[in-house]
Amino acid sequence: MQQLLAKPKLALLETKAHVNAVTESMVGTGRSWADADGLYAGLRDEEGRASAQAYVARLRGPR
């Protein structure tokens, strides 16, 4: 914390703004409203559920 406090305020603010801009373009929080809808639709899909169950069964291996 002391290292950050020793830096010029403008440099810290500019760095934070840059990191926020890069993160926004990476994660796309502006589109996150659709994440829950996509997950819900995927969980309702029979083919997707069957694929997920087969994957889990392969991970568990023979019993």
C-alpha positions as a Python dict, from the first residue, in 0.01 Angstrom:
ca = {
    (1, 'M'): (0, 0, 0),
    (2, 'Q'): (283, 238, 81),
    (3, 'Q'): (425, 190, -268),
    (4, 'L'): (95, 297, -421),
    (5, 'L'): (63, 594, -191),
    (6, 'A'): (406, 710, -303),
    (7, 'K'): (294, 724, -670),
    (8, 'P'): (147, 1035, -830),
    (9, 'K'): (-233, 1033, -806),
    (10, 'L'): (-280, 1100, -1177),
    (11, 'A'): (-64, 800, -1270),
    (12, 'L'): (-272, 575, -1043),
    (13, 'L'): (-601, 706, -1182),
    (14, 'E'): (-485, 664, -1541),
    (15, 'T'): (-360, 312, -1472),
    (16, 'K'): (-689, 218, -1307),
    (17, 'A'): (-887, 361, -1600),
    (18, 'H'): (-672, 166, -1846),
    (19, 'V'): (-707, -161, -1652),
    (20, 'N'): (-1084, -111, -1631),
    (21, 'A'): (-1104, -50, -2007),
    (22, 'V'): (-900, -359, -2089),
    (23, 'T'): (-1102, -572, -1848),
    (24, 'E'): (-1430, -449, -1996),
    (25, 'S'): (-1321, -556, -2342),
    (26, 'M'): (-1204, -896, -2212),
    (27, 'V'): (-1503, -991, -2001),
    (28, 'G'): (-1772, -790, -2168),
    (29, 'T'): (-1974, -702, -1860),
    (30, 'G'): (-2206, -502, -2083),
    (31, 'R'): (-2334, -833, -2219),
    (32, 'S'): (-2349, -1017, -1887),
    (33, 'W'): (-2728, -977, -1870),
    (34, 'A'): (-2754, -1269, -2113),
    (35, 'D'): (-2534, -1507, -1912),
    (36, 'A'): (-2816, -1633, -1689),
    (37, 'D'): (-3048, -1673, -1986),
    (38, 'G'): (-2790, -1879, -2172),
    (39, 'L'): (-2718, -2096, -1871),
    (40, 'Y'): (-3087, -2157, -1806),
    (41, 'A'): (-3150, -2247, -2170),
    (42, 'G'): (-2854, -2484, -2166),
    (43, 'L'): (-2974, -2657, -1852),
    (44, 'R'): (-3318, -2713, -2007),
    (45, 'D'): (-3174, -2861, -2328),
    (46, 'E'): (-3209, -3241, -2328),
    (47, 'E'): (-2911, -3298, -2558),
    (48, 'G'): (-2694, -3069, -2347),
    (49, 'R'): (-2796, -3241, -2023),
    (50, 'A'): (-2725, -3583, -2174),
    (51, 'S'): (-2383, -3465, -2287),
    (52, 'A'): (-2309, -3324, -1941),
    (53, 'Q'): (-2415, -3649, -1773),
    (54, 'A'): (-2195, -3852, -2008),
    (55, 'Y'): (-1902, -3621, -1933),
    (56, 'V'): (-1946, -3658, -1558),
    (57, 'A'): (-1974, -4035, -1595),
    (58, 'R'): (-1646, -4043, -1790),
    (59, 'L'): (-1477, -3835, -1520),
    (60, 'R'): (-1595, -4068, -1247),
    (61, 'G'): (-1485, -4375, -1438),
    (62, 'P'): (-1615, -4724, -1388),
    (63, 'R'): (-1745, -4806, -1044),
}
